[in-house]
Amino acid sequence: MIRGIGIDMIEVERIALKVGKDSGFRELVFSQDEIDYCESKTHCAEHYAARFAAKEAFFKALGTGWKNGTAFNEIEIVHDTEGCPHLRFKGETAKTVESLKLGKIIVSLSHIKTVATAIVIIES
C-alpha cells in the first residue's frame, strides 16, 4: 500500500549557481559521496539538481515536509549495481527515518540540461 508520494522539479541553473559558490550550500545539502559522484560527471549541475529534487520529493512523500531530526546531507542518493537509484540515510536522519517505520522507498530521477525532477514513493 502507498503511504506517500512526492515529486519535485528544479531548474538546473538555480542549483548550478548555488553549488558554484563557496557559501557551503553544497556541503549543507549533499553528502561527500554525492559531491564526489556529481563532480565526476561532465554535466555535474544536472546530477546535483536531480539529487536535490529527490530529497525534496522524499520530504513531500513523508507528508510533513522537512522533518526535525533530519538533515539534507544525511539523505543520499546511491545507485545499485544496475544503476537504479535508492535513498540511503545516515546519522541522526537514519535514526529519525527508522523511527517512522517506513516501508519500501522507491525513487526515480530524471534530468535534462535545464530541468531535473524526481519522484519518491513510500510504501507502508
HUKANOR-V813384 format. One record per pair of residues at least 12 apart in sequence whose C-alpha atoms are under 6 Angstrom apart, sorted by sequence separation. I is the first residue (numbers start at 1). J is the second residue. D is the distance in Angstrom with one decimal. If there is no record, write none. Layout:
BEGIN
i;j;d
I;J;D
I;J;D
END
This chain:
BEGIN
i;j;d
76;88;5.0
107;119;5.7
75;88;5.9
107;120;4.5
75;89;4.8
106;120;5.6
74;89;5.7
106;121;5.1
74;90;4.8
105;121;5.7
105;122;4.6
104;122;5.9
74;93;6.0
104;123;5.2
103;123;4.8
86;107;6.0
103;124;4.5
102;124;5.9
70;93;4.3
69;93;6.0
69;96;6.0
16;45;5.1
12;46;5.7
15;49;5.8
12;49;5.6
31;73;4.7
29;72;4.8
30;73;4.3
9;53;5.9
29;73;4.5
8;53;5.1
28;73;5.8
8;57;5.2
7;57;4.6
6;57;4.3
6;58;6.0
6;60;4.6
6;61;4.1
5;61;4.3
4;61;4.4
4;62;6.0
50;109;5.9
57;119;5.8
58;120;5.6
57;120;5.7
53;117;5.7
54;118;4.9
53;118;5.4
50;116;4.9
49;116;5.7
50;117;5.7
12;114;5.1
11;114;5.8
12;115;5.1
11;115;4.6
10;115;5.7
10;116;5.4
9;116;5.7
9;117;4.2
8;117;5.5
8;118;5.5
7;118;5.7
7;119;4.3
6;119;5.6
6;120;5.1
5;120;5.7
5;121;4.6
4;121;5.9
4;122;5.1
3;122;5.5
3;123;5.0
2;123;4.4
3;124;5.3
1;123;5.6
1;124;5.7
END
